[in-house]
């Protein structure tokens, strides 16, 4: 995992995006902390994580997809933090 991936998983975890109903849009993730990445870059990283099972799609927010961290994502984040 790279720094961007760590930041995305951290934001989802800290924000409580752990279920489909508490999921966040890419824009909300970007605004939660100033990550310094464009929305398109974040979306590509998140969809890659979705295929790996680290995040999952939540309920749609209008036309926007939302995402939340999965159990696998939380385990990986915990491993990266050294907990």
JOLIN-V298637 format. One record per backbone hydrogen bond with DSSP energy under -1.0 kcal/mol. NH is the residue of the N-H (numbers start at 0). CO is the residue of the C=O. Records with the same first field share a line. If there is no record, write none. Layout:
NH: CO, CO
//
This chain:
5: 1
6: 2
7: 3
8: 4
9: 5
10: 6
11: 7
12: 8
13: 9
14: 10
15: 12
16: 11
17: 15
23: 66
28: 24
29: 25
30: 26
31: 27
34: 32
41: 37
42: 38
43: 39
44: 40
45: 41
46: 42
47: 43
48: 44
49: 45
50: 46
51: 47
53: 48
55: 67
57: 65
58: 19
60: 63
63: 60
66: 23
67: 55
68: 16
69: 53
73: 69
74: 70
75: 71
76: 72
77: 73
78: 74
79: 75
80: 76
82: 77
//
